[in-house]
Amino acid sequence: MPVNAPLNRKLRMGLVGGGQGAFIGRVHATAAILDNRAVLVAGALSADPAKAKASAPDYDIKPERAYASYQEMLTAESKLPASERIDFVSIATPNHTHFEIAKAFAEAGFNVMCDKPLTFDLAQAEELAKIVQKTSVVFAVTHNYTGYPLVRQARDMIRSGELGEINAIRATYVQGWLRRRLERDKQKQASWRTDPKRSGAAGCFGDIGTHAYNLSRFITGLLPDQVSCVLKTFEAGRELDDYGVAAVRYQNGGLGTVTASQISHGRENDLWIEVDGTKGALEWHQEEPNKMLFRVNGQPHRLYTRDPNAPFMTETGKASCRLPSGHPEAFFEAFANIYTAAYADMVTRAGGHKIDGSKSLYPNVADGVDGMNFITQCVASSKQDGHWVSLKHPLCRS
């Protein structure tokens, strides 16, 4: 794709997925335009061509750029002049389709925002990483919980040494929506998430366990060494896990745990993390994202609140806020922070400059590979009754 002059316009977005009845596609579309940095102009919104066309008015996509398939969108957008074609594509489709879509657009030179997990299996993820390296496109994976201001604050505090040496991490993501076999009722979200042909080798652990693991990696920067995992399917007849626990050994000698459940009554989206260091410990809950606890033995517990004007906030934490303290910021804003960070690299690339994606604040293709490696090795360990297996991978970044 030809390089544009330095941008004095909004980035042009194309969306794959997100048609009527979808969830995460609408989140992508909302987050992408939240800061007025982009505009959604094209879409292939469903694998069903008729539904794809019918869904376009919901996004104000003009009929001529409402495509019946991602292949049609790629062909048509590639033929448009550089002043009109999309700058990036957002992929909000089931796991088994991510690779083919991302590969096609990246090879054509389009930047990519891809939902997690990155691909259907690890081999696809590794191939995709090679394509991104070759094409130098901007590639972000929407592990959106890394966009919360206090998550980024925690990351800065740990990396500046405020917690000392990191000894232990406890990350948990607990839901209850799959306590009943909704997939038998053809419920859309349950149907593909519990189907090994579309979800991949793991169910609950691939869907939300990866978020807990990624949060541990993002906040602490610790490199993984080994994992011991036990996955369980409690709902009889379900093909993939709906509960799992994993112990992680980190290369610095620290220990971590990841627990994920989708069968816990009354639980909604309770992602939380605790980090123990030699100097202090912190705790953050996604369902109350504007608060973070910091503890030191013998001292009063400190409650950090999301406050862009407070002197205790780091520059990254402040820059991730949009509202004054006391006005809740949450899921959409965190998701938008991933987009905003990626946009900075897109603008740099459009100006003809090289980008170093390995140092990005947003989760990149290497983080996507890390997540797929985690899923793969957890499944392998569970099949061996929790036997320790390696988590080391050459693309893992601190």
N, C-alpha and C positions, 0 to 999 in steps of 0.2 A: 504494500500500500504506500503510495507516495507520501513523503513527509510534508506536512503543512507548515505554513509560517507560524510564528508565535501566536498563540490563540488570544483573540479578543472577543470570543463568542462562547456559547455553551457547548459542551460536548454532546454529541448525538448518540443516543442509546438505542440498541435493538434488544428485544426481549424474546427469549425462547422459553416457552412454558408460560404458566400463569393464566391459562384460560379459565372459563367459568367453572366454579367449584374448586379452584386451586387456592392454596393458602400462601405459600412462600413467594410466588410470583408477584402478588400484590405488594408484599413487603419490600421486595427488591425495587419495584417501580416507585413506591413511596419514598424509600430511603435515598434512592439515586437522585431524586430531584429536590430533596428537602432543603438543600443549601443553595438552590438556584444555580447550580453549576452544570446541570445537564438537562436535556429534554428527551423524552421518549418519542421516537419518530417511526419506529418500525417494529414489527413483531411477527413471529411464528408461534402462536399462543397455544397450540394444541397439536397432538399427533393426529387428531381428526380434522381434516381440512375444513369441513363445514363449521365445526366448532371454533377453529382458529379464526375464521373470517367473522363469525358471529360475535366473538369476544373482543374484537378490535375496538368497537365504539366505547367499551368500558374503559379503555385507556386513551381515548381520543386519537387513535391511530387512523390515519387516512386510509380509505379503501385500497388505493394503489400501493400502499406499503404494508398491507395486511396480507401476509404470505401464508400459503397452505402448508409449507414445510420449511424447516431450517435450510434445507438444500436450495429451495427456491429463493429464500431470503439472501443466502450467501451469494448466489449467482447474480441476482438482480442488484444487490448493493455494491458488489464488486464492479459492476458496469457503470455505476453512477460516477460523475466527476467527484474529485476529492472534496470539493466544496459542499457536497450534498450527502455523500454516503455516511453511514454510521461510523463512529470512532471506536465503539466497543460493543460487545454483546454480553448480556447477562443470561446465564443458564440456570433456569429454575425448573428442572425436570427431574424425574426419578433417576436414581443412581446409575442404572445400567445404560443410560443414554449420554451421560456426561462426556465420556471419552470421545465418541465420534463427533459430537458437536464442537467441543473445545478444540479438538485436533483440526477440524476443517477450518474453523475461523482463525486459529493461530497460524496455521500454514499459509492462510491468505493474507496475513499481516494485520488482522484485527485484534485489538486488545480484548481480554476476556475477564469477566467476573463470573466465577463458577460457584454454585452452591456445594456444600459438603455432604458426604465425603467426596473427595476429588473424583474418583472413578469407581468402577465396579470391582476391580481387583488391583493388586499391587503392580503387576506387570504393565497394565495400562497407565498407571500413575507414573511409573519410571519412564515409559516411552514419551508421555506427555511432557515431562520435565526436560527431556532432551530436545523436544520440538520448541519449547519456550526458550531454551538456551540458544538454539540455532536462529530463531526468528527475532529474538529480543523484544517480543511483545510484552506489554504489561499484563501480568496474570495474577489475579487475586482470588483467594478462596474465602468465602464468607463465613468464617468462624466469628460470628458477629459479637460474641460475648467479649472478645478482646477489645471492642470499641468503647466499652463503658469507661467513663472518666476515672472512677476509683480503681478499676482493674489496671489501667495504665499508671495510676498513681502508685499502686502496690508494686508494679513492675519497676518503676523508678526507684522506690524506696529500697527494694531488695538489691537492685544492681548498684546502688550507691553504698551498700554495706550496712544500711540501717538495721537490718535484722541479723547481721553477722553471717556465719556459715549456715547454710540451709540444711537442716537435718531431716525434716519430715514434711510431707504434703498429703493432705486428705481432701480428695475431690469427689463430690457426690452429685449425681443428677437423678432425681426421683420424680416420676410421674405415675399416674394411675389410670390413664385413659384406655389402656389395653387390658384392663383386668378382665373384661369380657371380650370374646372373640368377634370384634366388630367386622373383621374381614369376611365373616360368613354372611354379613348383611350388605356386602358390597360397598361398605364405607370407603371412600376413595383413598384417604390418607392411610388407613389401616391396611387396605388391600395390597398396595405396592410395598409398604414397609415390612410386611410379614411374608413377602414372596421372595424366595431365594433367587428366582430368575430375574428379579428387578432390583432387589435391595442389595444382594451380594451375600457374602459368607456369614454375616452377622446381622441380627435384627436390632434389638435394643442397644447393644454395644456399638454397633455401627452408626446408629441414628443419634444417640445422645451420649453414650460412653466416650465417643471421640471428642465431644465438646469438653467434658470434664478433663480428659487427658490433655487436650490442646490448651486449656486454661492453665493447667499446671506448668506446662512447658513455656507458655508465653510469659507468665508472671515470674517464674524463677530463673528461666534460662538454663536450667540443668539439663545435661545431656543424658538420655536413657541408656541403660546397660542391658537389663534383663527384665522379663515379665513372667509372672506366674498367674494364670487366670482360670477361673471356673465359671462357665456360662450355663444357664439353666432355662428350660422352657417349662413354665408352670401351668400354662393353659394347654390342656391335652389336645393334641391334633395340630397345634401351631407348629410350623416348620422351622422357625428361627427363635433364638433366645429372646426372652422377655425380662430377664434379670441376669446380672453378672457382677462378679467382684474380681479385681485384679490387684496384685501387689507388684510394684515397680521398684527395681533397684537402679539408682542413678550412679553415674560414673564418679561422682564426688563422694560416694559412700552413703548418700541420703536414701531414705525409703519413702515411697509414695503408695497411696491406695486410690483406686478408682472404683466406685460403686455406681451402678446404673440400674434403674428399675422402671418398668412401665406398667407394673401391676400392683402398685401400692395405693390402697383406697384413700381417696380424698386429696392426693398429692397432685399438684398441677405442673409447675415447671421449676422445681426447687433445685436449681444448680447452686452449689455453694462450695467454697474452698477455704481451708485453713492451712497456713504455712508456719512451721516452727523453725526458728533460727536460734543461734546461740545467744543473741542479744535481745531478741523479742519475737513476738508472734502476731500474725494478723488473721482476720476472718472476714469474708465477704459473701453476701447472699444475693443471688440474682433477683429474687422476688422483692428485695428491698435494696435496690442497687445504689441508692444515694447515700448509703452509710457503710462504713468499714471500721471494724474494731482493731485496735493495736494494743497489745498487752506486754508489759515487762514486769517480772516478779518484784514485789515490794513497792510498786508504783500504782497509782490509780489508772484504771483502764481509760484509754483515749478513744473517743468516738470521732472519727474523721467523717465529715459530711462533704457532699459535692458542692464546693463553693469556689467559683473561679476568682473571687476577690480575696480569698484567704491566703495569708503568707505561707501556710503549711503545704499548699498545693504546689506540685511540680509544674514546670512549664508545659509538659505534655498533658498532664491532667487538666490544667487550665484551658489549653487549646482544644480539648475534647468536650468542653462545656458550651452550651448555647444560651442558657438561662441563668439568672441569679439564683443563689441558694434558696432552698425552700420551695422552689417550683420543680416538681419531679421531672427528671429526664430518664428515659427508659429505652425500651426495645428498639423503636424506630430510630431514635437518635444514635444509639450505639451502632446499629446497622449502617446508618449514614456515615458514621466516622470511618468505617472501612472503605466506603466509596470515596470519601473526601481524600483520604490518604492515597488511594490508588489514582485519583484524578491528578494529583500533583505529579506523579510519574508519567501519566498519559500526556500531560501538557509538556513536560520536559522532552518526552520522546517525539511529540509532534513538532517541537522546535528544532529537531534534528540532532538532539543530544542523546548520548547513551545513558541508560539507567542501570543501577545496580540493585536488582530485585532482591538479592540475598540479604540486604540490609534494611528492607522495608519494614515500616511499622505495621502495615497491613499483612495478614497471613498470605503467603505467596505459594507458588507451586511446590516449593520444598516442604512447606508445612503441610500441604496436601498429601505429599508422598509420606511424610512422617505419620500422618493420621492413618493412611492406608496400611503402612507397615505395622502400626499398633493393632489395627483390626486383624490383620493376617496372622500376626504372632499370638494374639489373644486366642483366636480360634484354634491355632495349632497347639497352644498350651492346654486349652480346655480339652481337646481331644486326647491329650496325654495325661488327663486327670490332674492338671495343674502343674505339670513339669515345667521347670524354668527354661525359657528359650530366649535367644538374643533379641534385643530391640535396637541394636546398633545398626545404623544405616548411613552411608556416605553423605546423604543429603540433609541429615539432621543438622539444624543450626541452633546455636545457643542464643 
